[in-house]
Amino acid sequence: MNEKQFDVIVVGGGPVGLGLAIELGLRDISVALIERYPQPQPIPRGQNLTQRTCEHFYFWGVEDDVRAARVMPVDYPIGGVTIYGSLMSEYWYPWFRRDEVGVYYFTDNERLPQYAMEAVLREKIATLPTVEAHFGWAAETITQDDDSVRVVIAERNGAGRAVFEAQYVVGCDGSHSTTRQQAGIGQDKSLHDKLMVLVVFRSHELHEALKRFDEKAFYNVLHPDFEGYWQFFGRVDVGESFFFHAPVDAPDDKATFDFRAPLYRAAGFEFACELDYTGFWDSRVAIAQTYQQGRIFIAGDACHSHPPYGGYGVNTGLEDARNLGWKLAAKLQGWGTDALLASYTDERRPVFKSTASDFIERFIATDKAFVEQYNPERDVAAFEQAWSKRIESAGVGVHTFEPHYDGSPVIHGAAEGETGAKGSHTFAARAGHHLAPQKLSTGANIFEVLGSGFSLIALDSDDGAVAAYEDTAQALRIPLTVIRDSAADGREAYESRLILVRPDQFVAWTGDDAPDDVAGVLRRAVGAG
């Protein structure tokens, strides 16, 4: 069999695997990407892309192309509504307005089907000379020893077979991950195991009926029979195409299931429609017990899965890719450590645990409690009073969702905190938190001049403090870009004159003067402290 050597093998070429391969390829790491489907699958999932995700696209050089691939009109709003009972109910309000936190990010959020985004990422992969993509191939066996990992791959619709060897393997191969299973990584699961129906359909009649909400991209139907779980309609385009998912009782015979029935029930009326895709899938909250086993890592749905609430899945997975990508490159290039690689689990696993408990499961529990206590058919006055309070708090989830690495072993000054997804947005630079954008005196945004390695933002800082960082970084072989400017015209909002920023735009350290132990700060940032 054909045998080839790589630095990293990525198993699974959905958005997370593609993103990781791009991150590594841009850092001149040799990568084999293994993906079982020759073409992206035309199922419109993973549509809501956060501002943070679009920052990834910017640094990967594909932001403009992703936005150009948008299916909906450029100026069409991408927010949604929550509705009680059915789409025809008089009780509804706007929900999850991500644009309200846009000022804290360099890029705007976006909405497009996952398959359209994947097509753009595949095109980018083709331009990277160190990335070798094998579409239409699947991993059969994955074995490791102290020095390397071997992956046997097979052509899905052919007789081809090959053996690839690498320093590391990353499984981005979904919730039923072969990589996770063969690495022996267990999962923790919660009690949200539901059979979900998925329907992709076309209906101009439904589009016309939805004009009562003005322009919206998705519609969450909250009905008391579903105990807090949504019936969800999402637009694929404007005028005709939609997708729908909702929990259903397991049918005796899936082959004869009436897929139109749950559509009509959630809509509140029967409408003409053409079904393009129908199917079932299992929805649950599950998290891997570790994201690393030796030289094998997992990312995206291979690590974590959850009910489709708030668009957290693909966005969380792409952040996994950014976090792990620079750390693998640092280790392979000689300036990172095994402890830096271990920090991937330390940082990303608590973020998903918090996302699941503080947001997704809280949404379900809150909605369940509401529909059990309030019903307009029992007491309309009490219902309307409670519904008004829901409207007032509809934006809380967006404003408090702020993944951060307080408590990370590779963040200086964050050891006393606790890593998670619940926080607050601010322009102040905080160790362990995402850097907010600011304009420089040159007119450029600071995100436009951040380096691919670490960056030191120096605002009215002493030359000696900057030189201490430059000299120490050079001695430790840590790539460092220095950005000098004044602490004025908005930049004073950072509340620090010196800010050390990681390659993934999270703050590693802040201060007004160089610390006594600059080497200690930098060594800790790469897991050597």
C-alpha positions, 0 to 999 in steps of 0.5 A, spaced: 500 500 500 502 507 498 505 510 504 506 517 505 508 522 511 505 528 514 506 533 520 498 532 521 492 528 519 486 531 519 480 525 519 473 529 517 473 534 512 467 538 514 467 545 516 471 544 522 476 539 519 477 544 513 478 550 517 483 546 521 487 544 515 487 551 513 490 554 519 495 549 519 497 549 512 497 557 512 503 556 518 506 551 513 505 545 516 504 539 512 497 536 512 493 530 509 485 531 509 481 525 509 473 526 507 469 521 506 464 525 501 467 527 494 462 533 495 459 537 500 452 534 502 446 539 500 443 539 507 442 546 510 445 546 517 450 550 521 447 557 518 448 562 523 455 564 523 458 568 529 462 575 529 468 570 532 467 565 526 467 570 521 474 573 524 477 566 523 475 567 516 478 573 515 485 570 518 484 564 513 483 569 507 476 567 505 471 572 509 469 575 502 468 569 499 464 566 504 460 572 504 459 572 497 457 565 497 451 567 501 444 564 499 440 570 502 440 577 499 446 581 502 441 586 505 436 581 508 436 580 516 439 574 519 435 574 526 429 570 528 423 570 532 420 566 538 413 564 537 408 561 542 404 555 539 404 556 532 407 560 526 400 563 526 400 565 533 399 573 536 405 571 541 412 572 538 418 577 539 425 577 536 430 573 539 438 572 539 440 578 536 447 577 535 448 584 532 448 587 538 455 585 540 458 586 534 462 592 536 466 587 540 469 583 534 472 585 528 467 582 523 460 582 522 456 575 523 453 572 517 448 566 515 449 561 509 448 554 509 454 549 511 455 546 504 456 553 501 461 555 506 464 548 505 465 549 498 469 556 499 473 552 504 475 547 499 477 552 494 482 555 499 484 548 501 486 547 493 491 553 494 495 551 499 501 547 497 502 543 504 495 541 504 493 534 501 486 533 500 483 526 499 475 527 498 471 520 497 476 517 502 475 514 509 479 512 515 479 505 517 484 504 522 488 509 527 493 507 531 499 510 535 505 509 538 510 514 542 513 517 536 507 517 531 500 515 528 498 511 522 492 511 519 489 506 514 484 510 509 480 506 504 476 509 497 469 509 499 467 507 492 473 504 489 479 499 491 484 504 493 487 504 500 493 507 503 497 508 509 499 515 512 503 516 518 504 523 521 506 526 528 499 527 530 492 526 528 486 530 529 479 527 528 474 532 526 469 526 524 462 528 527 458 525 533 459 518 531 467 519 530 471 513 528 477 517 531 474 518 538 472 511 538 479 508 536 483 513 541 478 510 546 476 516 549 469 516 552 463 521 553 459 524 558 452 524 556 446 528 559 438 526 559 437 530 552 436 524 548 431 526 542 429 523 536 429 529 531 426 530 524 429 534 519 425 536 513 428 540 507 422 543 503 420 549 498 414 553 499 412 559 496 405 559 500 409 559 507 413 564 505 407 569 504 404 567 510 411 569 514 411 576 511 407 577 518 413 577 521 417 582 517 424 580 514 426 574 519 431 568 517 428 563 522 422 561 527 422 558 533 416 555 535 414 554 543 409 549 544 407 546 551 407 539 548 414 539 547 416 540 554 421 546 552 424 543 545 423 548 539 420 546 533 424 550 528 423 553 521 429 556 518 430 560 511 435 557 506 433 562 501 428 568 501 421 566 497 421 558 497 426 554 501 426 552 508 429 547 513 425 544 519 427 540 525 423 538 531 423 532 536 418 527 534 416 520 537 420 514 534 415 511 529 414 504 528 416 504 521 420 510 519 419 508 512 412 510 512 413 516 517 408 522 514 414 528 514 408 533 512 404 532 519 409 536 524 410 541 519 403 543 518 402 542 526 408 547 527 405 552 522 398 552 524 395 550 518 396 546 512 400 549 506 403 547 499 410 544 499 415 540 495 419 536 500 427 535 498 430 532 503 427 528 509 430 524 515 431 523 522 437 524 527 439 523 534 440 530 538 443 529 545 448 533 549 454 529 549 462 531 551 468 527 550 472 526 557 478 529 554 480 532 547 486 528 547 489 521 547 497 521 546 498 524 539 490 523 537 486 529 538 479 531 536 475 537 535 468 539 533 462 534 533 467 529 535 468 532 542 461 535 543 454 535 540 448 538 543 440 540 540 440 545 535 439 551 539 443 558 538 447 556 532 453 554 537 455 547 534 459 549 528 461 556 531 464 552 537 467 547 532 471 552 528 474 555 535 476 548 537 480 549 530 483 555 531 485 554 538 488 547 536 491 549 530 496 554 532 498 550 538 500 544 533 504 548 529 508 551 535 509 544 537 511 542 530 516 548 529 519 547 536 517 553 540 511 550 543 511 544 548 507 538 550 503 542 555 501 547 550 498 541 546 494 539 553 492 546 554 487 545 548 483 540 552 484 545 558 481 551 555 476 548 550 472 543 554 470 547 559 467 552 554 463 547 551 460 544 558 459 552 560 455 553 553 451 546 554 449 548 561 449 555 561 445 556 555 443 550 551 440 546 557 438 553 560 434 555 554 430 548 554 429 548 562 427 555 562 422 554 556 419 548 559 418 551 566 414 557 562 410 552 558 408 548 564 406 554 568 403 559 563 398 558 558 393 563 554 387 558 554 388 557 562 389 564 564 391 569 559 392 575 563 398 571 567 400 569 560 401 575 557 404 578 563 410 573 563 410 573 556 412 581 556 418 579 561 420 574 556 421 579 551 424 584 555 430 579 557 430 576 550 437 579 548 440 576 555 443 570 551 447 574 546 450 579 551 452 573 556 455 568 551 463 570 551 467 564 551 474 565 555 480 562 558 480 564 565 483 559 569 487 556 563 494 554 565 497 558 559 494 564 561 498 569 565 494 572 570 488 567 569 489 562 574 484 564 579 478 564 574 474 559 571 474 557 564 467 557 561 462 561 556 459 565 560 461 572 561 461 579 559 463 583 553 468 589 554 473 593 550 478 592 556 484 587 555 483 582 559 488 576 560 484 570 557 479 573 553 478 575 546 481 582 544 476 587 542 478 591 536 480 598 536 482 603 530 490 605 530 492 612 529 494 610 522 487 608 520 488 601 520 484 596 525 489 593 530 486 586 527 489 588 520 496 588 523 496 582 528 502 577 527 501 570 525 504 568 532 504 572 538 503 580 538 505 585 543 501 591 543 505 597 546 501 603 547 505 609 549 510 604 552 517 605 555 522 602 549 525 598 555 519 594 556 518 593 549 525 591 548 525 586 554 519 582 550 523 582 543 529 580 546 526 574 550 521 572 545 527 571 540 531 567 545 525 563 546 524 562 538 517 565 539 514 569 533 513 576 536 510 582 532 510 589 536 505 594 534 506 601 537 501 606 538 498 612 543 493 610 548 488 615 545 482 616 540 479 610 543 485 605 545 485 607 552 479 603 553 484 597 553 486 599 560 493 597 559 499 600 555 502 593 554 498 587 551 500 580 549 496 577 544 496 570 542 495 567 535 488 566 536 486 573 538 486 571 545 489 576 550 495 572 554 497 578 559 496 585 560 500 590 564 502 597 564 510 596 564 514 590 563 514 584 568 520 583 572 520 576 569 518 577 562 521 570 560 516 567 565 510 570 562 512 568 555 514 561 557 507 560 560 504 562 554 507 556 550 506 551 556 514 552 558 513 555 564 
